[in-house]
Structure formats: structure tokens, C-alpha cells
């Protein structure tokens, strides 16, 4: 069973584009906030040493800003539903991987605070996540296997099952 | 807090054609700059390159 399915948190229903690379959902807490999750290919020109069939994607996540037409990943919404939002994002990863199995995910927060939020989400579910994914953390331009308590500038997540890693 | 739109079961996303337009717009290109900068300096983890690298 997919571990991201097993997470017991509630989650919001999502909408997506046809390519399953952009997801939207509505956070309902103190306010009603439209959220977006976007997976964008990074290794277009530079492949970072990967073979062609492996694709590296960046995961961007944040509040949808209608005026700018972009994701605001600096926003601090404090909407009182962080765990539900993170569980929803985790579910979009599961769905993305279903349609894009040969992909690695690169995640970096817009701020150190946002990176800490990601670390909390990963650390809370680490034992379960490691059954299905390999996770690396980047610190001072050095990758190491993810370790609870360390602070990271970015994360790399590999789906063990899809890539037979 | 309203919980009327919260789901407990895993479900697939519902298709929204408006999001296809956003895909074409490449809205997150600015956000890739930081990712590419970090990757250009750090590369990928050695075990990953040993597994998948050419």
C-alpha cells in the first residue's frame, strides 16, 4: 500500500490539469485560501548527470495570487489547518508519481521558515515515508540522507517503488 | 472551522481545464532559478548518480 495513502490526516479535494503537474485546492480555516502545487521539470537543458528517461521536477507550493497569476510561496496564511494542507500536498505527490513514475522531486522552500515547515512534515512521517521513498537533505551544498534534527536548504525525494531504487 | 470539503479517503484530482492554461504559462519559472542555482553548485547525491547516472 502506498504510504502516502496511509497517512491518516484529512485532506482537501484537489483539481488538476490534464498533465497532472498542477494541482489546486481550497484551504478552509480562519480564511478561505486557494492553494496551488506545481511540479515543473528542471532538467531540461542541464540533466545533472541523469539519463534521459529520469526527470527531475521542482515542487512549488503556496497560496495562489490571482493578481500576479503566480504561486505566492512567501505567504504565511496561518489558517489553522497546516496538517490538512500538508497531507493534501502529500497526496498530490502520490498522484503526480502515479502519472510520472520516472521522476525525482526537488523541493526547496522560499525561506528558511518554509524549509522548516517541510522538515516538520517530513520528520513527523519519516518512518512511514522511508518505507516508500528515499529522502536526501541539502546542507551547505552537501547532500546527506535525511536526518531528523538537521536543517536543510532543499530536499530530494525518490520513489523507491517507481524507480526500483 | 468548516470541514465540509475535507476528504478522508484517497481520491484522484478532478480535471480543471483552467489549470492547463496555467501550465502553458509556465508560472513557476522564477521559482526554478533558486532550484537550478542550488543544483548547479551541489549536483545530485552521489548514490543517485551511481544508480541513475550515465
Backbone of each chain as ProteinMPNN parsed JSONL, in Angstrom:
{"seq_chain_A": "XXXXXXXXXXXXXXXXXXXXXXXXXXXXXXXXXXXXXXXXXXXXXXXXXXXXXXXXXXXXXXXXXXXXXXXXXXXXXXXXXXXXXXXXXXXXXXXXXXXXXXXXXXXXXXXXXXXXXXXXXXXXXXXXXXXXXXXXXXXXXXXXXXXXXXXXXXXXXXXXXXXXX", "coords_chain_A": {"N_chain_A": [[0.852, -1.209, 0.0], [0.484, 2.186, -0.784], [2.387, 4.544, 0.956], [1.728, 7.201, 1.174], [-0.929, 7.101, 0.904], [-1.624, 6.011, 3.259], [-1.372, 7.839, 5.226], [-2.979, 9.323, 7.884], [-4.119, 11.759, 8.055], [-6.692, 14.13, 7.444], [-7.679, 15.449, 4.281], [-7.854, 17.937, 1.678], [-10.083, 18.036, -1.154], [-8.845, 17.926, -4.506], [-8.068, 19.668, -7.586], [-6.841, 19.255, -10.927], [-4.552, 19.808, -13.711], [-4.556, 18.466, -17.084], [-2.193, 17.121, -17.443], [-1.435, 16.353, -14.967], [0.313, 17.898, -13.403], [-0.111, 20.277, -12.218], [-1.836, 21.268, -9.393], [-4.739, 22.258, -7.613], [-6.311, 23.464, -4.653], [-8.638, 24.258, -2.001], [-8.042, 25.86, 0.947], [-9.637, 25.827, 3.981], [-10.031, 27.561, 6.717], [-9.398, 29.825, 9.134], [-9.609, 31.661, 7.189], [-10.598, 31.578, 3.696], [-8.628, 30.128, 1.396], [-7.031, 29.863, -1.684], [-4.976, 27.327, -2.834], [-1.982, 26.253, -4.483], [-0.177, 23.643, -6.091], [2.65, 22.949, -7.869], [4.398, 21.031, -10.208], [7.375, 21.224, -11.829], [9.45, 20.619, -14.564], [12.936, 20.384, -14.16], [15.332, 19.499, -15.274], [15.87, 20.328, -18.083], [17.624, 21.566, -20.014], [20.142, 21.297, -18.742], [21.064, 18.197, -17.462], [22.011, 17.22, -15.132], [23.473, 14.913, -14.841], [21.732, 12.813, -15.077], [20.078, 10.062, -16.751], [18.14, 10.222, -19.829], [15.555, 9.234, -19.475], [14.888, 9.643, -16.867], [13.374, 12.088, -14.968], [13.769, 15.22, -13.478], [11.987, 17.022, -11.18], [10.822, 20.143, -9.945], [9.141, 20.981, -7.001], [6.732, 23.303, -6.39], [4.941, 25.209, -4.053], [2.217, 26.918, -2.606], [0.229, 29.84, -1.683], [-2.31, 30.813, -3.962], [-1.986, 33.584, -6.008], [-4.126, 35.708, -7.335], [-3.867, 38.164, -8.582], [-1.16, 38.442, -9.422], [-0.994, 36.167, -10.821], [0.395, 33.923, -10.055], [2.112, 31.548, -7.934], [2.276, 32.308, -4.558], [4.788, 31.805, -2.654], [5.787, 32.877, -0.414], [3.891, 33.574, 1.314], [2.368, 33.623, 4.526], [-0.074, 32.026, 5.754], [-1.273, 31.08, 8.08], [-3.608, 29.56, 8.66], [-4.687, 27.736, 10.312], [-4.895, 25.082, 9.59], [-2.715, 23.507, 8.995], [-1.779, 20.783, 9.027], [-3.682, 19.458, 7.525], [-3.405, 20.733, 5.087], [-0.736, 20.04, 4.435], [-1.011, 17.274, 4.281], [-2.645, 17.16, 2.092], [-0.965, 18.174, 0.102], [0.938, 16.132, 0.147], [-0.631, 14.12, -0.882], [-0.983, 15.022, -3.477], [1.558, 14.599, -4.414], [1.659, 11.833, -4.416], [-0.26, 11.317, -6.395], [0.898, 12.637, -8.563], [3.234, 11.094, -8.891], [2.1, 8.717, -9.703], [1.373, 9.248, -12.311], [3.722, 10.166, -13.363], [6.041, 8.289, -13.163], [8.839, 7.919, -13.442], [10.425, 9.895, -12.033], [12.22, 12.313, -10.128], [11.926, 14.252, -7.176], [12.546, 17.576, -6.408], [12.755, 19.798, -3.786], [12.621, 23.008, -2.488], [12.331, 25.459, -0.032], [10.95, 28.795, -0.087], [11.884, 30.349, 1.889], [13.896, 30.077, 4.913], [12.191, 29.502, 6.941], [10.035, 28.329, 5.615], [11.33, 26.051, 4.702], [11.735, 24.818, 7.138], [9.128, 24.17, 7.786], [8.591, 22.229, 5.858], [10.446, 20.358, 6.761], [9.362, 19.657, 9.238], [7.034, 18.399, 8.399], [8.098, 16.23, 6.974], [9.669, 14.97, 8.956], [7.758, 14.227, 10.856], [6.533, 12.113, 9.653], [8.508, 10.372, 8.986], [9.42, 7.647, 9.403], [7.411, 6.156, 8.167], [7.449, 7.262, 5.618], [9.989, 6.508, 4.72], [9.688, 3.884, 4.087], [8.788, 3.869, 1.592], [10.028, 5.87, 0.141], [13.183, 7.397, -0.698], [14.986, 9.842, 0.953], [16.79, 12.792, 0.683], [18.678, 15.427, 2.19], [19.766, 18.76, 1.683], [22.536, 20.511, 2.709], [24.552, 23.261, 3.122], [25.41, 22.98, 0.443], [25.842, 20.273, 0.322], [24.827, 16.98, 0.041], [22.997, 14.772, 2.115], [21.724, 11.77, 3.617], [18.422, 12.118, 4.741], [18.007, 13.415, 7.976], [16.523, 13.573, 11.088], [16.296, 16.577, 12.86], [18.396, 17.931, 11.734], [19.043, 20.9, 9.817], [17.912, 21.862, 6.637], [18.542, 23.072, 3.282], [17.303, 22.268, 1.024], [15.466, 19.534, -0.457], [15.51, 16.173, -1.657], [13.533, 13.795, -3.125], [12.973, 10.446, -3.68], [11.084, 8.034, -5.246], [10.974, 4.843, -4.23], [9.68, 2.551, -5.205], [8.691, 3.151, -7.77], [10.991, 3.771, -9.188], [12.498, 1.599, -8.776], [14.522, 1.773, -6.95]], "CA_chain_A": [[0.0, 0.0, 0.0], [1.253, 3.421, -0.861], [2.435, 5.173, 2.269], [1.046, 8.492, 1.157], [-2.351, 6.793, 1.102], [-1.865, 5.544, 4.616], [-1.376, 8.95, 6.161], [-4.323, 9.375, 8.441], [-4.648, 13.11, 8.092], [-7.71, 14.541, 6.488], [-7.104, 16.26, 3.205], [-8.824, 18.64, 0.852], [-10.195, 17.564, -2.541], [-7.993, 18.706, -5.399], [-8.282, 19.695, -9.029], [-5.542, 19.227, -11.595], [-4.534, 19.941, -15.162], [-4.585, 17.165, -17.748], [-0.874, 16.514, -17.322], [-1.214, 16.037, -13.543], [1.511, 18.596, -12.914], [-0.58, 21.42, -11.435], [-2.978, 20.911, -8.559], [-5.283, 23.347, -6.812], [-7.296, 23.112, -3.637], [-9.042, 25.385, -1.173], [-7.833, 25.742, 2.386], [-10.733, 26.488, 4.703], [-9.749, 27.669, 8.143], [-9.843, 31.168, 9.531], [-9.958, 32.281, 5.907], [-10.686, 30.664, 2.563], [-7.419, 30.441, 0.63], [-6.759, 28.939, -2.782], [-3.589, 26.848, -2.817], [-1.511, 25.595, -5.713], [1.02, 22.809, -6.08], [3.077, 22.798, -9.262], [5.599, 20.249, -10.474], [7.964, 21.75, -13.061], [10.686, 19.925, -14.921], [14.148, 21.194, -14.017], [16.449, 19.055, -16.114], [15.533, 20.485, -19.491], [18.881, 21.72, -20.748], [21.124, 20.608, -17.905], [20.397, 16.99, -16.932], [22.605, 16.918, -13.824], [24.026, 13.56, -14.842], [20.677, 11.797, -15.132], [19.71, 9.612, -18.098], [17.001, 10.962, -20.374], [14.226, 8.762, -19.042], [14.637, 10.106, -15.494], [13.087, 13.512, -14.991], [13.87, 15.905, -12.19], [10.932, 18.034, -11.071], [10.763, 21.029, -8.795], [7.795, 21.12, -6.434], [6.431, 24.633, -5.849], [3.679, 25.148, -3.32], [1.903, 28.131, -1.852], [-1.083, 30.453, -1.924], [-2.488, 31.309, -5.326], [-2.202, 35.025, -6.066], [-4.889, 35.957, -8.558], [-3.369, 39.39, -9.23], [0.112, 38.199, -10.111], [-1.11, 34.947, -11.62], [1.527, 33.086, -9.682], [2.095, 30.996, -6.584], [2.978, 33.121, -3.567], [5.337, 30.858, -1.684], [6.25, 33.614, 0.761], [2.727, 33.867, 2.158], [2.178, 32.879, 5.781], [-1.518, 32.178, 5.89], [-1.701, 30.764, 9.456], [-5.049, 29.321, 8.516], [-5.132, 26.772, 11.318], [-5.134, 23.752, 9.008], [-1.426, 23.126, 8.394], [-1.637, 19.339, 8.802], [-4.564, 19.063, 6.417], [-2.779, 21.257, 3.868], [0.441, 19.228, 4.114], [-1.497, 15.959, 3.851], [-3.162, 17.339, 0.729], [0.206, 18.277, -0.773], [1.498, 14.773, 0.061], [-1.486, 13.342, -1.777], [-0.695, 15.425, -4.864], [2.809, 13.913, -4.782], [1.28, 10.457, -4.755], [-0.946, 11.314, -7.693], [1.892, 13.008, -9.567], [4.106, 9.938, -9.133], [1.341, 7.712, -10.439], [1.388, 9.616, -13.734], [5.106, 10.477, -13.758], [6.774, 7.402, -12.26], [10.297, 8.049, -13.541], [10.743, 11.278, -11.696], [12.749, 12.676, -8.82], [11.352, 15.525, -6.745], [13.421, 18.521, -5.717], [11.925, 20.76, -3.047], [13.312, 23.994, -1.662], [11.413, 26.491, 0.421], [11.307, 30.168, -0.44], [12.574, 30.909, 3.057], [14.309, 29.041, 5.862], [10.984, 29.139, 7.691], [9.278, 27.384, 4.789], [12.065, 24.785, 4.74], [11.462, 24.183, 8.435], [7.785, 23.596, 7.69], [8.738, 20.975, 5.119], [11.152, 19.413, 7.633], [8.407, 19.165, 10.232], [6.137, 17.46, 7.72], [8.852, 15.006, 6.662], [10.092, 14.317, 10.196], [6.593, 13.642, 11.514], [6.124, 10.895, 8.944], [9.726, 9.832, 8.375], [9.48, 6.18, 9.394], [6.485, 5.665, 7.153], [7.909, 7.715, 4.298], [11.19, 5.788, 4.297], [9.308, 2.579, 3.532], [8.46, 4.042, 0.184], [10.849, 6.877, -0.541], [14.495, 7.768, -0.184], [14.962, 11.294, 1.106], [18.065, 13.453, 0.953], [18.613, 16.832, 2.556], [20.921, 19.529, 1.218], [23.003, 21.492, 3.679], [25.82, 23.842, 2.653], [25.706, 22.378, -0.864], [26.246, 18.88, 0.519], [23.666, 16.119, 0.233], [23.104, 13.652, 3.048], [20.423, 11.138, 3.851], [17.639, 12.967, 5.637], [18.149, 13.092, 9.386], [15.699, 14.45, 11.929], [17.066, 17.496, 13.714], [19.272, 18.763, 10.91], [18.355, 21.905, 8.994], [18.264, 21.687, 5.228], [18.184, 24.12, 2.317], [16.498, 21.651, -0.031], [15.193, 18.113, -0.252], [15.346, 15.374, -2.866], [12.722, 12.635, -2.747], [12.964, 9.429, -4.739], [10.106, 6.982, -5.021], [11.702, 3.576, -4.371], [8.945, 1.56, -5.985], [8.589, 3.526, -9.178], [12.29, 3.775, -9.855], [13.205, 0.386, -8.377], [15.76, 2.251, -6.343]], "C_chain_A": [[0.877, 1.244, 0.0], [1.198, 4.152, 0.466], [1.696, 6.506, 2.301], [-0.459, 8.303, 1.263], [-2.642, 6.511, 2.561], [-1.871, 6.682, 5.629], [-2.814, 9.219, 6.61], [-4.921, 10.781, 8.441], [-5.778, 13.284, 7.086], [-7.03, 15.344, 5.393], [-8.215, 16.894, 2.393], [-8.922, 17.986, -0.528], [-9.41, 18.492, -3.464], [-8.502, 18.663, -6.833], [-6.906, 19.703, -9.684], [-5.691, 19.525, -13.082], [-4.483, 18.532, -15.777], [-3.284, 16.399, -17.546], [-0.547, 16.066, -15.905], [0.094, 16.649, -13.034], [1.154, 19.862, -12.146], [-1.836, 20.997, -10.68], [-3.449, 22.151, -7.807], [-6.243, 22.787, -5.775], [-7.569, 24.331, -2.772], [-8.849, 25.058, 0.294], [-8.931, 26.529, 3.089], [-10.441, 26.436, 6.195], [-10.302, 28.984, 8.638], [-10.278, 31.958, 8.295], [-10.094, 31.188, 4.849], [-9.564, 31.031, 1.595], [-7.211, 29.392, -0.457], [-5.275, 28.607, -2.798], [-3.253, 26.206, -4.158], [-0.267, 24.759, -5.411], [1.417, 22.618, -7.53], [4.391, 22.033, -9.343], [6.154, 20.712, -11.823], [9.29, 21.058, -13.334], [11.88, 20.86, -14.811], [15.192, 20.805, -15.049], [16.071, 19.112, -17.588], [16.8, 20.599, -20.351], [19.998, 20.981, -20.007], [20.455, 19.376, -17.305], [21.01, 16.505, -15.624], [23.08, 15.469, -13.721], [22.992, 12.455, -14.908], [20.462, 11.324, -16.565], [18.4, 10.269, -18.532], [15.651, 10.516, -19.815], [13.913, 9.143, -17.601], [14.47, 11.621, -15.52], [13.13, 14.078, -13.579], [12.848, 17.034, -12.176], [11.134, 18.871, -9.815], [9.315, 21.089, -8.314], [7.666, 22.529, -5.854], [5.055, 24.581, -5.204], [3.447, 26.456, -2.57], [0.505, 28.622, -2.147], [-1.137, 30.942, -3.366], [-2.793, 32.8, -5.277], [-2.865, 35.366, -7.399], [-4.333, 37.158, -9.317], [-2.098, 39.137, -10.034], [0.011, 36.992, -11.039], [0.015, 33.985, -11.318], [1.312, 32.541, -8.27], [2.879, 31.935, -5.671], [3.519, 32.185, -2.499], [6.01, 31.579, -0.515], [5.108, 33.833, 1.763], [2.729, 33.003, 3.415], [0.707, 33.006, 6.135], [-2.01, 31.906, 7.299], [-3.197, 30.481, 9.515], [-5.575, 28.262, 9.479], [-5.368, 25.376, 10.798], [-3.86, 23.184, 8.378], [-1.344, 21.639, 8.082], [-2.515, 18.867, 7.647], [-3.953, 19.521, 5.09], [-1.59, 20.38, 3.472], [0.038, 17.818, 3.669], [-2.043, 16.035, 2.426], [-2.016, 17.427, -0.267], [0.834, 16.895, -0.956], [0.672, 13.917, -0.899], [-1.286, 13.743, -3.241], [0.609, 14.781, -5.335], [2.506, 12.482, -5.195], [0.649, 10.387, -6.135], [0.024, 11.671, -8.818], [2.765, 11.807, -9.919], [3.387, 8.837, -9.899], [1.421, 7.976, -11.942], [2.796, 9.906, -14.255], [6.053, 9.61, -12.923], [8.289, 7.578, -12.297], [10.726, 9.473, -13.224], [11.306, 11.385, -10.28], [12.163, 14.031, -8.459], [12.371, 16.341, -5.97], [12.523, 19.569, -5.061], [12.831, 21.716, -2.296], [12.324, 25.085, -1.289], [11.89, 27.869, 0.006], [12.081, 30.84, 0.681], [13.012, 29.761, 3.952], [13.114, 28.584, 6.698], [10.158, 28.115, 6.923], [9.989, 26.028, 4.752], [11.818, 24.049, 6.053], [10.077, 23.531, 8.441], [7.838, 22.256, 6.955], [9.421, 19.922, 5.996], [10.224, 18.828, 8.68], [7.509, 18.112, 9.605], [6.845, 16.143, 7.433], [9.174, 14.245, 7.946], [8.933, 13.618, 10.889], [6.234, 12.288, 10.925], [7.316, 10.105, 8.42], [9.733, 8.313, 8.296], [8.581, 5.583, 8.325], [6.959, 6.033, 5.749], [9.083, 6.887, 3.794], [10.883, 4.382, 3.791], [9.098, 2.684, 2.03], [9.39, 4.969, -0.577], [12.217, 6.986, 0.102], [14.545, 9.29, -0.165], [16.36, 11.794, 1.431], [17.799, 14.901, 1.347], [19.89, 17.523, 2.123], [21.288, 20.564, 2.278], [24.387, 21.956, 3.258], [26.318, 23.171, 1.38], [26.218, 20.938, -0.747], [24.997, 18.052, 0.806], [23.967, 15.048, 1.273], [21.729, 13.006, 3.172], [19.704, 11.926, 4.929], [17.757, 12.484, 7.079], [17.344, 14.09, 10.209], [16.602, 15.308, 12.802], [18.024, 18.366, 12.936], [18.44, 19.764, 10.111], [18.848, 21.81, 7.56], [17.792, 22.856, 4.373], [17.275, 23.575, 1.218], [16.369, 20.157, 0.268], [15.079, 17.429, -1.62], [14.635, 14.096, -2.463], [12.615, 11.689, -3.937], [11.977, 8.348, -4.353], [10.771, 5.639, -5.284], [10.984, 2.616, -5.323], [8.95, 1.894, -7.483], [9.916, 3.409, -9.901], [13.119, 2.549, -9.519], [14.538, 0.724, -7.753], [16.146, 1.385, -5.159]], "O_chain_A": [[1.882, 1.319, 0.706], [0.127, 4.361, 1.035], [1.116, 6.888, 3.317], [-1.183, 9.216, 1.659], [-3.751, 6.736, 3.046], [-2.323, 6.508, 6.761], [-3.73, 9.324, 5.794], [-6.088, 10.968, 8.787], [-5.798, 12.661, 6.025], [-5.926, 15.856, 5.579], [-9.362, 16.448, 2.417], [-7.935, 17.437, -1.017], [-9.327, 19.697, -3.225], [-9.247, 17.769, -7.235], [-5.922, 20.111, -9.068], [-6.79, 19.5, -13.636], [-4.379, 17.537, -15.06], [-3.283, 15.17, -17.485], [0.501, 15.466, -15.668], [0.87, 16.001, -12.332], [2.012, 20.456, -11.494], [-2.772, 20.443, -11.257], [-2.64, 22.992, -7.415], [-6.898, 21.769, -5.995], [-6.826, 25.312, -2.807], [-9.423, 24.101, 0.815], [-9.134, 27.717, 2.837], [-10.588, 25.399, 6.84], [-11.505, 29.237, 8.575], [-11.178, 32.796, 8.349], [-9.749, 30.029, 5.082], [-9.558, 32.129, 1.038], [-7.214, 28.191, -0.188], [-4.426, 29.499, -2.777], [-4.122, 25.692, -4.862], [0.571, 25.128, -4.588], [0.605, 22.171, -8.34], [5.358, 22.341, -8.646], [5.475, 20.603, -12.843], [10.138, 20.93, -12.451], [11.846, 21.987, -15.304], [15.856, 21.664, -15.629], [15.966, 18.084, -18.256], [17.006, 19.826, -21.286], [20.701, 20.15, -20.583], [19.389, 19.49, -16.7], [20.578, 15.494, -15.071], [23.083, 14.882, -12.64], [23.338, 11.278, -14.805], [20.642, 12.102, -17.501], [17.652, 10.799, -17.71], [14.723, 11.316, -19.696], [12.776, 8.98, -17.158], [15.325, 12.342, -16.035], [12.604, 13.497, -12.63], [12.848, 17.895, -13.056], [11.557, 18.373, -8.772], [8.387, 21.229, -9.11], [8.402, 22.901, -4.94], [4.123, 23.984, -5.744], [4.367, 27.021, -1.979], [-0.301, 27.93, -2.77], [-0.144, 31.42, -3.915], [-3.726, 33.234, -4.601], [-2.232, 35.314, -8.453], [-4.327, 37.171, -10.548], [-1.981, 39.565, -11.182], [0.837, 36.819, -11.936], [0.529, 33.311, -12.211], [0.452, 33.009, -7.524], [4.01, 32.309, -5.979], [2.811, 31.816, -1.562], [6.72, 30.959, 0.277], [5.336, 34.225, 2.907], [3.048, 31.814, 3.372], [0.294, 33.99, 6.749], [-3.049, 32.431, 7.697], [-3.939, 31.073, 10.299], [-6.761, 27.931, 9.464], [-5.978, 24.557, 11.485], [-3.911, 22.479, 7.37], [-0.895, 21.258, 7.001], [-2.129, 17.98, 6.886], [-3.981, 18.792, 4.098], [-1.45, 20.018, 2.304], [0.669, 17.238, 2.785], [-1.915, 15.086, 1.652], [-2.075, 16.837, -1.346], [1.215, 16.522, -2.065], [1.215, 13.092, -1.634], [-1.403, 12.909, -4.139], [0.752, 14.454, -6.513], [3.028, 11.983, -6.192], [0.977, 9.516, -6.94], [-0.023, 11.079, -9.897], [3.009, 11.531, -11.093], [4.013, 8.103, -10.664], [1.523, 7.046, -12.742], [3.025, 9.891, -15.464], [6.783, 10.125, -12.076], [8.952, 7.4, -11.275], [11.317, 10.16, -14.057], [10.919, 10.648, -9.374], [11.93, 14.864, -9.335], [12.977, 15.866, -5.01], [11.647, 20.147, -5.704], [13.71, 21.287, -1.549], [11.573, 25.572, -2.134], [13.079, 28.086, -0.224], [12.839, 31.782, 0.451], [12.571, 28.623, 3.786], [13.036, 27.426, 7.108], [9.646, 27.155, 7.5], [9.34, 24.983, 4.768], [11.706, 22.824, 6.082], [9.886, 22.468, 9.033], [7.214, 21.28, 7.371], [9.04, 18.752, 5.987], [10.291, 17.635, 8.977], [7.252, 17.065, 10.199], [6.274, 15.069, 7.621], [8.98, 13.032, 8.024], [9.105, 12.535, 11.448], [5.697, 11.423, 11.615], [7.171, 9.272, 7.525], [10.019, 7.747, 7.241], [8.952, 4.617, 7.658], [6.882, 5.23, 4.82], [9.178, 6.592, 2.602], [11.722, 3.759, 3.141], [9.22, 1.7, 1.299], [9.524, 4.864, -1.796], [12.39, 6.705, 1.288], [14.191, 9.946, -1.144], [17.025, 11.287, 2.335], [16.831, 15.517, 0.901], [20.973, 16.94, 2.188], [20.461, 21.379, 2.688], [25.289, 21.143, 3.061], [27.497, 22.839, 1.257], [26.94, 20.454, -1.618], [24.211, 18.378, 1.696], [25.063, 14.488, 1.302], [20.707, 13.621, 2.868], [20.311, 12.348, 5.913], [17.622, 11.293, 7.362], [17.476, 15.302, 10.04], [17.555, 14.815, 13.405], [18.429, 19.425, 13.413], [17.284, 19.505, 9.776], [20.046, 21.693, 7.305], [16.805, 23.527, 4.676], [16.562, 24.334, 0.561], [17.065, 19.606, 1.12], [14.62, 18.022, -2.597], [15.084, 13.39, -1.559], [12.223, 12.077, -5.038], [12.036, 7.81, -3.248], [11.098, 5.323, -6.428], [11.617, 1.954, -6.145], [9.181, 1.034, -8.333], [9.976, 3.007, -11.063], [14.283, 2.447, -9.908], [15.546, 0.058, -7.989], [17.167, 1.636, -4.518]]}, "seq_chain_B": "XXXXXXXXXXXXXXXXXXXXXXXXXXXXXXXXXXXXXXXXXXXXXXXXXXXXXX", "coords_chain_B": {"N_chain_B": [[-14.305, 25.817, 12.472], [-14.932, 25.001, 9.146], [-15.574, 21.823, 7.824], [-16.556, 20.67, 5.675], [-15.588, 20.216, 3.103], [-13.569, 18.474, 3.33], [-11.749, 15.503, 2.753], [-11.621, 12.031, 3.533], [-10.874, 9.713, 2.37], [-8.532, 8.476, -0.065], [-8.464, 10.149, -3.055], [-8.551, 10.75, -6.592], [-7.534, 13.71, -8.34], [-9.836, 16.108, -9.597], [-10.357, 16.933, -12.982], [-9.483, 20.111, -14.194], [-9.819, 22.322, -16.664], [-8.908, 24.944, -16.709], [-6.505, 24.944, -15.438], [-4.781, 23.906, -17.277], [-4.175, 26.006, -18.956], [-2.62, 27.52, -17.243], [-0.464, 25.878, -16.999], [0.715, 26.08, -19.51], [1.508, 28.679, -19.325], [3.684, 28.58, -17.721], [4.13, 29.3, -14.99], [5.826, 29.074, -12.819], [8.448, 29.644, -13.43], [10.256, 31.505, -12.396], [10.666, 30.514, -9.896], [12.194, 28.358, -10.385], [14.733, 29.22, -10.63], [16.149, 29.452, -8.189], [16.213, 26.74, -7.486], [17.701, 25.692, -9.601], [20.092, 27.021, -9.242], [20.971, 25.995, -6.775], [21.219, 23.293, -7.471], [23.137, 23.442, -9.468], [25.39, 24.044, -8.051], [25.541, 22.074, -6.062], [24.965, 19.691, -7.318], [23.677, 16.355, -7.754], [22.873, 13.869, -5.23], [25.503, 11.552, -4.576], [24.928, 8.698, -4.455], [22.619, 8.63, -5.986], [23.456, 9.418, -8.501], [25.185, 7.322, -9.022], [23.364, 5.301, -9.221], [21.561, 6.09, -11.215], [22.967, 7.598, -13.005], [24.624, 8.434, -16.094]], "CA_chain_B": [[-13.718, 25.522, 11.16], [-15.768, 24.172, 8.296], [-14.855, 20.644, 7.343], [-17.449, 20.046, 4.711], [-14.934, 19.83, 1.862], [-12.418, 17.638, 3.65], [-11.949, 14.111, 2.403], [-10.906, 11.067, 4.361], [-10.359, 8.659, 1.501], [-7.672, 8.961, -1.132], [-9.185, 10.285, -4.316], [-7.811, 11.451, -7.617], [-7.959, 15.083, -8.559], [-10.801, 16.345, -10.679], [-9.729, 17.711, -14.054], [-9.913, 21.502, -14.348], [-9.141, 22.817, -17.878], [-8.255, 26.235, -16.468], [-5.136, 24.706, -14.99], [-3.958, 23.656, -18.466], [-3.699, 27.318, -19.398], [-1.54, 27.932, -16.347], [0.689, 25.047, -17.313], [1.351, 26.678, -20.681], [2.054, 29.966, -18.931], [4.935, 28.329, -17.026], [4.091, 30.323, -13.95], [6.805, 28.971, -11.748], [9.807, 29.691, -13.961], [11.118, 32.25, -11.469], [10.976, 29.663, -8.747], [13.196, 27.367, -10.767], [16.067, 29.823, -10.589], [16.804, 29.033, -6.949], [16.452, 25.301, -7.561], [18.809, 25.431, -10.537], [21.334, 27.513, -8.62], [21.398, 25.016, -5.764], [21.635, 22.064, -8.137], [24.369, 23.653, -10.224], [26.509, 24.036, -7.107], [25.597, 20.845, -5.262], [24.718, 18.49, -8.108], [22.753, 15.408, -7.13], [23.585, 12.969, -4.309], [26.344, 10.563, -5.25], [24.242, 7.405, -4.678], [21.632, 8.775, -7.068], [24.189, 9.419, -9.768], [25.698, 5.97, -9.242], [22.246, 4.442, -9.594], [20.882, 6.501, -12.44], [23.814, 8.406, -13.867], [25.09, 7.832, -17.342]], "C_chain_B": [[-14.645, 24.612, 10.356], [-14.966, 22.986, 7.798], [-15.647, 19.958, 6.248], [-16.741, 19.611, 3.444], [-13.712, 18.955, 2.111], [-12.73, 16.179, 3.342], [-11.134, 13.213, 3.316], [-10.301, 9.967, 3.506], [-9.468, 9.274, 0.428], [-8.469, 9.02, -2.437], [-8.287, 10.983, -5.314], [-8.376, 12.84, -7.798], [-8.964, 15.15, -9.698], [-10.147, 17.261, -11.712], [-10.339, 19.112, -14.135], [-9.158, 22.106, -15.535], [-8.437, 24.157, -17.673], [-6.798, 26.052, -16.058], [-4.214, 24.343, -16.155], [-3.379, 24.963, -18.998], [-2.512, 27.76, -18.542], [-0.276, 27.136, -16.608], [1.46, 25.655, -18.481], [2.037, 27.994, -20.328], [3.395, 29.818, -18.196], [5.116, 29.299, -15.865], [5.212, 30.22, -12.923], [8.245, 29.084, -12.241], [10.766, 30.45, -13.039], [11.572, 31.369, -10.309], [12.024, 28.608, -9.087], [14.603, 27.909, -10.653], [16.819, 29.366, -9.342], [17.157, 27.547, -6.994], [17.651, 25.0, -8.457], [20.135, 25.912, -9.973], [21.864, 26.505, -7.611], [21.925, 23.752, -6.435], [22.936, 22.232, -8.909], [25.594, 23.63, -9.303], [26.662, 22.693, -6.408], [25.519, 19.579, -6.109], [23.667, 17.638, -7.436], [23.541, 14.499, -6.185], [24.328, 11.868, -5.066], [25.637, 9.214, -5.471], [23.212, 7.47, -5.807], [22.338, 8.724, -8.419], [24.756, 8.032, -10.067], [24.586, 5.034, -9.715], [21.713, 4.786, -10.982], [21.805, 7.178, -13.45], [24.285, 7.648, -15.079], [26.562, 7.449, -17.233]], "O_chain_B": [[-15.083, 23.572, 10.847], [-13.811, 23.131, 7.397], [-15.417, 18.788, 5.942], [-17.233, 18.717, 2.755], [-12.913, 18.724, 1.203], [-13.821, 15.685, 3.628], [-10.077, 13.606, 3.809], [-9.307, 9.355, 3.898], [-9.626, 10.438, 0.061], [-9.072, 8.03, -2.852], [-7.374, 11.718, -4.937], [-9.527, 13.117, -7.462], [-8.932, 14.349, -10.631], [-9.475, 18.233, -11.365], [-11.56, 19.27, -14.142], [-7.962, 22.376, -15.418], [-7.48, 24.471, -18.38], [-5.962, 26.919, -16.312], [-2.995, 24.461, -16.035], [-2.23, 25.011, -19.436], [-1.53, 28.302, -19.051], [0.837, 27.642, -16.462], [2.688, 25.739, -18.455], [3.025, 28.377, -20.954], [4.147, 30.783, -18.058], [6.114, 30.014, -15.774], [5.507, 31.193, -12.229], [9.168, 28.663, -11.544], [11.936, 30.088, -12.913], [12.696, 31.471, -9.818], [12.659, 28.037, -8.201], [15.563, 27.142, -10.587], [17.974, 28.946, -9.42], [18.249, 27.144, -6.596], [18.501, 24.173, -8.127], [21.176, 25.292, -10.193], [23.056, 26.198, -7.593], [22.948, 23.203, -6.024], [23.739, 21.304, -9.002], [26.688, 23.248, -9.717], [27.78, 22.226, -6.186], [25.954, 18.512, -5.674], [22.863, 18.132, -6.645], [24.757, 14.374, -6.328], [23.838, 11.333, -6.06], [25.735, 8.644, -6.558], [22.97, 6.478, -6.496], [21.875, 8.072, -9.355], [24.803, 7.613, -11.224], [24.818, 4.108, -10.493], [21.452, 3.909, -11.805], [21.454, 7.312, -14.623], [24.343, 6.418, -15.103], [27.136, 6.925, -18.188]]}, "name": "protein", "num_of_chains": 2, "seq": "XXXXXXXXXXXXXXXXXXXXXXXXXXXXXXXXXXXXXXXXXXXXXXXXXXXXXXXXXXXXXXXXXXXXXXXXXXXXXXXXXXXXXXXXXXXXXXXXXXXXXXXXXXXXXXXXXXXXXXXXXXXXXXXXXXXXXXXXXXXXXXXXXXXXXXXXXXXXXXXXXXXXXXXXXXXXXXXXXXXXXXXXXXXXXXXXXXXXXXXXXXXXXXXXXXXXXXXXXXX"}
